Amino acid sequence: MNKIFIKKNFMPFSMITFSLVVYTIGIFIAHDVWSWTKGISFGLLFSLLKLRLMKNTFDKAVVMSEAKAKNYATMHYVLRYLLTGIVLFVGAIDPSIHILGVFFGLVSMKAAAYMQFFLKE
């Protein structure tokens, strides 16, 4: 594989890999495998969406003036965390979605960020 392709897509691949590992472990622990599957999928989907939103925010903020970029980035930061709160709330009130699965799906972005340390130049 091309090194540029790997660097460009490392975060989404790492997020998916982390979620698959946690999913596999959770299958043996969770009582309801279908709700676990929905929880991990729901959290991972929104985590990938947040990654895309973050990329778009940075791409647009780079060409703005410093003050406008700061306000723009702050507004989008708040919106992403509001989205995270909504996703966790939906996972908490819907009994067919495992809340711990949603949590691990959302945490996959953090795990992928730590996996960046293992990416060699």
Secondary structure, 3 states (H helix, E strand, C coil): CCHHHHHHCHHHHHHHHHHHHHHHHHHHHCCCHHHHHHHHHHHHHHHHHHHHHHHHHHHHHCCCCHHHHHHHHHHHHHHHHHHHHHHHHHHHHCCCCCHHHHHHHHHHHHHHHHHHHHCCC
